[in-house]
Amino acid sequence: MKSLAHRAGSIAIIGRPNVGKSTLLNRMVGMKISITSNRPQTTRHRLNAFVTEPDAQMILVDTPGFQTRHAGSLNRLMNRTVTRSLDAVDAVLLVVEAMRFTSEDRKVVALLPNRVPVILVINKVDKLDDKAVLLPFLEQMSKVFAFAEIVPVSAAKGTQVSHLKKILKAYLPEGPPQHDEDEVTDRPERFLAAELVREKLFRLLGEELPYAATVMVEKFEVRGNIRHIHMAIVVDKPNHKAMVIGKDGAKLKQIGTQARLDMEKLFGGKVFLELWVQIKSGWAETPKSLKNLGYE
């Protein structure tokens, strides 16, 4: 009996902010690779993650949420990241929220390519008390674009995610794996460590501050099984610095402790983490300053 051919290819995950793209990626990979929070702009960089199974390897391209409300340098850069991610993929996952299709979603639909299959993922179905209301929404969405498939899921709960992966394999070209079985991302550990700190800024601080902050790795050394990581949290204003540090340094300590525990889980070893706060006024306002801080 002839064995089925192995498939391998790349899949871009796109959508407006806060629809659960990074949560979906993490669920598909089976571990936390991309940071998450309940606020827009959490993901600022393109990140590739790899799902390797016996019959297929999926390269998942996590992208920032497409920004439509603000037009600063950082948001323009993130939008370019989204559009560039569509250039060389074999399929696209458009993620929307169950029972919610906004003008922002329509702007993302306008970016969809016609040359590759687009699978619509309707996320957060676990939040629906009555699943019957989903049927007319599915009908509505089928008229928005010529989707190859429409798959309701709950990325948070894992509902239908295995089914989604099975569907995706059929849209990938035949070919050998492009990455080793034990690889889960193309990003280095120092990038992942910085992202975990930035996630804590989003989760532990107020509404506005995380958008005016970024993280820079000053030193990353591995000595034996211990990673020694030194990072600067970069903020825009002096009062932001005070907010990150907190009373008697309590907030900065909380950020560091939570980030360190996540790093140790991800890296599989002990981490010594040192954090401090720097003020760089206007760091997000010009392409040059963004490039100096590691934005592509």
C-alpha positions as CSV (number, residue, x, y, z in Angstrom):
1,M,0.0,0.0,0.0
2,K,1.4,3.4,-1.0
3,S,2.1,5.7,2.0
4,L,0.6,9.2,2.1
5,A,3.1,11.9,1.1
6,H,4.5,14.2,3.8
7,R,3.3,17.8,3.6
8,A,5.0,21.0,4.8
9,G,4.2,24.6,4.4
10,S,3.6,28.0,6.0
11,I,0.4,29.4,7.3
12,A,-0.1,33.1,8.3
13,I,-2.5,33.8,11.2
14,I,-4.0,37.2,10.8
15,G,-6.9,39.2,12.3
16,R,-7.7,42.4,14.1
17,P,-6.3,42.9,17.6
18,N,-7.5,40.8,20.5
19,V,-9.2,38.0,18.6
20,G,-6.9,35.3,20.0
21,K,-4.3,34.7,17.3
22,S,-1.4,34.1,19.7
23,T,-3.6,31.9,21.9
24,L,-4.5,29.8,18.9
25,L,-0.8,29.5,17.9
26,N,0.2,28.4,21.4
27,R,-2.6,25.8,21.5
28,M,-1.6,24.4,18.1
29,V,2.1,24.2,19.0
30,G,1.2,22.7,22.4
31,M,3.3,25.2,24.5
32,K,3.5,28.9,25.1
33,I,5.6,30.5,22.3
34,S,3.8,33.7,21.6
35,I,2.8,36.1,24.4
36,T,-0.8,36.9,25.1
37,S,-3.0,39.4,27.0
38,N,-6.5,40.8,26.7
39,R,-5.2,44.0,25.2
40,P,-4.5,45.1,21.6
41,Q,-0.9,45.4,20.4
42,T,0.4,42.7,22.6
43,T,2.0,41.0,19.6
44,R,4.4,43.5,17.9
45,H,6.7,41.2,15.9
46,R,6.3,38.4,13.4
47,L,7.0,35.0,14.9
48,N,7.3,31.6,13.3
49,A,6.3,28.5,15.3
50,F,6.5,24.9,14.1
51,V,4.0,22.2,14.5
52,T,5.6,18.9,13.6
53,E,3.6,15.7,13.2
54,P,4.4,12.4,11.5
55,D,2.6,13.3,8.3
56,A,3.1,17.1,8.2
57,Q,5.0,20.2,9.4
58,M,3.1,23.4,9.7
59,I,5.0,26.7,10.0
60,L,2.6,29.1,11.8
61,V,3.3,32.8,11.2
62,D,2.0,34.8,14.2
63,T,1.4,38.4,13.2
64,P,0.4,41.6,15.1
65,G,-3.2,42.6,15.1
66,F,-3.9,44.8,12.1
67,Q,-4.1,48.4,13.5
68,T,-6.8,50.7,12.2
69,R,-7.3,53.2,15.0
70,H,-3.9,54.8,15.3
71,A,-1.3,55.8,12.7
72,G,2.0,56.2,14.7
73,S,5.3,54.8,13.5
74,L,5.0,51.6,15.6
75,N,1.5,50.8,14.3
76,R,2.5,51.5,10.7
77,L,5.5,49.1,11.2
78,M,3.2,46.4,12.6
79,N,0.8,46.7,9.7
80,R,3.6,46.3,7.3
81,T,4.6,43.1,9.2
82,V,1.0,41.8,8.6
83,T,1.0,42.5,4.9
84,R,4.5,41.1,4.3
85,S,3.5,37.9,6.1
86,L,1.0,37.2,3.4
87,D,3.5,37.3,0.6
88,A,5.0,33.8,0.7
89,V,2.6,31.5,2.6
90,D,0.7,28.5,1.5
91,A,-2.5,29.2,3.4
92,V,-4.0,31.9,5.6
93,L,-6.0,31.6,8.9
94,L,-8.2,34.6,9.4
95,V,-9.3,34.7,13.0
96,V,-12.5,36.5,14.1
97,E,-14.5,36.5,17.3
98,A,-17.7,34.5,17.5
99,M,-20.8,36.7,16.9
100,R,-18.6,39.8,16.3
101,F,-17.6,41.0,12.9
102,T,-16.6,44.7,12.9
103,S,-15.4,47.4,10.5
104,E,-11.9,46.5,11.7
105,D,-12.4,42.9,10.6
106,R,-13.5,44.1,7.2
107,K,-10.3,46.0,6.8
108,V,-8.4,42.8,7.4
109,V,-10.5,40.9,4.9
110,A,-9.5,43.5,2.3
111,L,-5.9,42.3,2.7
112,L,-6.7,38.7,2.0
113,P,-4.9,37.2,-1.0
114,N,-6.8,35.4,-3.7
115,R,-4.0,33.1,-4.8
116,V,-3.9,31.0,-1.6
117,P,-6.7,29.3,0.4
118,V,-8.1,31.3,3.4
119,I,-9.6,29.4,6.3
120,L,-11.8,31.4,8.5
121,V,-11.4,30.5,12.2
122,I,-14.3,31.7,14.4
123,N,-12.8,31.8,17.9
124,K,-14.1,32.0,21.4
125,V,-17.2,29.8,20.8
126,D,-16.8,28.6,24.4
127,K,-18.3,32.0,25.5
128,L,-21.6,31.4,23.7
129,D,-24.4,30.2,26.0
130,D,-26.5,29.1,23.1
131,K,-24.4,27.5,20.3
132,A,-27.5,27.7,18.0
133,V,-26.9,31.4,17.5
134,L,-23.6,30.5,15.7
135,L,-25.4,29.1,12.6
136,P,-26.7,32.4,11.2
137,F,-23.3,33.9,11.9
138,L,-21.6,31.2,9.9
139,E,-24.0,31.9,7.1
140,Q,-23.3,35.6,7.3
141,M,-19.5,35.0,7.2
142,S,-19.7,32.7,4.2
143,K,-20.8,35.7,2.2
144,V,-18.0,37.9,3.2
145,F,-15.2,36.2,1.3
146,A,-14.7,32.9,-0.6
147,F,-13.3,31.0,2.4
148,A,-11.9,27.6,1.7
149,E,-13.2,26.4,5.1
150,I,-15.0,27.9,8.1
151,V,-14.0,26.3,11.4
152,P,-15.5,27.3,14.8
153,V,-12.9,26.8,17.7
154,S,-12.1,27.8,21.2
155,A,-8.3,28.4,21.3
156,A,-8.5,28.9,25.1
157,K,-10.2,25.6,25.7
158,G,-8.7,23.7,22.8
159,T,-12.1,22.9,21.2
160,Q,-11.9,21.9,17.6
161,V,-8.1,22.8,17.4
162,S,-7.1,19.3,16.4
163,H,-9.8,19.3,13.7
164,L,-8.4,22.6,12.4
165,K,-4.9,21.2,12.2
166,K,-6.2,18.2,10.3
167,I,-8.0,20.4,7.8
168,L,-4.9,22.6,7.3
169,K,-2.7,19.7,6.3
170,A,-4.7,19.2,3.1
171,Y,-3.8,22.7,1.9
172,L,-0.1,22.3,2.3
173,P,2.2,21.3,-0.5
174,E,3.9,17.9,-0.5
175,G,7.5,18.1,0.8
176,P,9.9,17.2,3.6
177,P,10.0,18.9,7.0
178,Q,11.9,22.2,6.8
179,H,12.8,22.2,10.5
180,D,14.1,19.7,13.0
181,E,11.4,17.8,15.1
182,D,12.6,19.4,18.3
183,E,12.4,23.0,17.0
184,V,9.4,25.0,18.0
185,T,10.3,28.5,16.8
186,D,12.8,30.4,14.7
187,R,13.2,33.1,17.3
188,P,16.2,33.0,19.7
189,E,15.8,32.6,23.5
190,R,16.8,36.3,24.1
191,F,13.8,37.4,22.0
192,L,11.4,35.1,23.7
193,A,12.7,36.2,27.1
194,A,12.1,39.9,26.3
195,E,8.6,39.1,25.0
196,L,7.7,37.4,28.3
197,V,8.7,40.5,30.2
198,R,6.7,42.7,27.9
199,E,3.7,40.4,28.4
200,K,3.9,41.1,32.1
201,L,3.8,44.8,31.4
202,F,0.5,44.3,29.6
203,R,-0.9,42.1,32.3
204,L,0.2,43.9,35.4
205,L,0.1,47.6,34.5
206,G,-2.6,50.2,33.6
207,E,-4.4,50.7,30.4
208,E,-2.0,53.1,28.7
209,L,1.5,52.3,30.0
210,P,2.2,49.0,28.2
211,Y,1.8,50.8,24.8
212,A,4.5,53.3,25.8
213,A,7.0,50.7,26.9
214,T,9.2,48.1,25.3
215,V,12.0,45.7,26.5
216,M,15.7,45.6,25.5
217,V,18.0,42.7,26.3
218,E,21.4,44.1,27.4
219,K,23.0,40.7,28.2
220,F,22.0,37.1,27.8
221,E,24.6,34.5,28.9
222,V,24.2,30.7,29.5
223,R,26.5,29.4,32.3
224,G,26.0,25.7,32.8
225,N,22.2,25.3,33.1
226,I,21.6,28.8,34.3
227,R,20.7,31.7,32.0
228,H,21.8,35.1,33.2
229,I,19.5,37.7,31.6
230,H,19.8,41.5,32.0
231,M,17.1,43.6,30.5
232,A,16.0,47.3,30.4
233,I,12.3,48.2,30.4
234,V,12.2,51.3,28.2
235,V,9.5,53.8,28.9
236,D,8.6,57.2,27.4
237,K,8.2,59.4,30.5
238,P,9.5,59.8,34.1
239,N,6.1,59.1,35.6
240,H,6.0,55.8,33.6
241,K,9.2,54.7,35.2
242,A,7.7,55.3,38.6
243,M,4.7,53.2,37.7
244,V,6.8,50.3,36.5
245,I,8.9,50.3,39.6
246,G,6.0,50.7,42.0
247,K,6.1,51.4,45.7
248,D,9.4,50.2,47.2
249,G,10.1,48.4,43.9
250,A,7.2,46.0,44.4
251,K,5.7,46.2,40.9
252,L,9.1,45.7,39.2
253,K,9.7,42.7,41.4
254,Q,6.3,41.2,40.5
255,I,7.0,41.7,36.8
256,G,10.4,40.0,37.2
257,T,9.2,37.1,39.3
258,Q,6.3,36.2,36.9
259,A,8.5,36.6,33.8
260,R,11.3,34.5,35.3
261,L,9.0,31.6,36.2
262,D,7.7,31.6,32.6
263,M,11.2,31.6,31.2
264,E,12.3,28.7,33.4
265,K,9.3,26.7,32.2
266,L,9.9,27.6,28.5
267,F,13.7,27.1,28.6
268,G,13.8,24.1,30.9
269,G,16.4,25.5,33.3
270,K,17.1,28.1,36.0
271,V,17.1,31.8,35.1
272,F,18.8,34.7,36.9
273,L,16.9,37.8,35.7
274,E,17.8,41.4,36.4
275,L,15.5,44.2,35.3
276,W,15.8,48.0,35.4
277,V,13.9,50.9,33.8
278,Q,15.2,53.4,31.3
279,I,13.5,56.6,30.0
280,K,13.8,57.1,26.2
281,S,11.4,59.9,25.2
282,G,9.7,59.3,21.9
283,W,11.1,55.8,21.4
284,A,8.1,54.7,19.3
285,E,7.8,57.8,17.2
286,T,10.4,57.3,14.5
287,P,11.5,54.4,12.4
288,K,15.1,54.9,13.4
289,S,14.4,54.7,17.1
290,L,12.3,51.6,16.6
291,K,15.1,50.0,14.6
292,N,17.6,50.7,17.4
293,L,15.2,49.0,19.8
294,G,15.0,45.8,17.7
295,Y,11.8,46.5,15.7
296,E,12.0,45.2,12.1
